[in-house]
Amino acid sequence: MSYLTQYDTDLLDVAIASEVYDLIVYNDDVNSFDFVIESLVDICEHTPLQAEQCTLLIHHKGKCSVRRGNFEAMASMRNKLCNLGISAEVED
């Protein structure tokens, strides 16, 4: 016997659909600052200033959350960054 009503399951569906994920980019010794900045502008739709600030954080802190959003969008951006040789992961 299920104790969830239709209202409860609708709320659960909304909660799952609205979960926010972080796209994390990691520092490496391979990619140049300019390349990472250009990639963040092209793929993550950052302004050049946002991309530069994120790149500095990546360099000095080892990683940075460069974007937040739904899983599908973050996974797509992650795949594009990884295809360019930039190390990235999606975290909840």
Residue pairs with C-beta under 8 A, 6 or more apart in sequence:
4 12
17 70
18 70
19 70
19 71
19 92
20 68
20 69
20 70
20 92
21 68
21 69
21 70
21 71
21 74
21 90
21 91
21 92
22 65
22 67
22 68
22 74
22 90
22 91
22 92
23 44
23 65
23 66
23 67
23 68
23 69
23 74
23 77
23 78
23 81
23 88
23 89
23 90
24 63
24 64
24 65
24 66
24 88
24 89
24 90
24 91
25 36
25 40
25 54
25 58
25 63
25 64
25 66
25 81
25 86
25 87
25 88
26 58
26 62
26 63
26 87
26 88
26 89
27 58
27 59
27 61
27 62
27 63
28 86
28 87
30 85
31 85
31 86
33 52
33 55
33 59
35 84
36 51
36 55
36 58
36 86
37 48
37 51
37 52
37 55
38 51
39 81
39 84
39 86
40 46
40 50
40 51
40 54
40 55
40 66
41 47
41 48
41 51
43 77
43 80
43 81
43 84
44 51
44 66
44 67
44 77
46 54
46 66
54 64
54 66
55 64
57 64
58 64
58 66
66 88
67 74
67 77
68 74
71 90
74 90
75 90
77 88
78 88
78 89
78 90
81 88
82 88
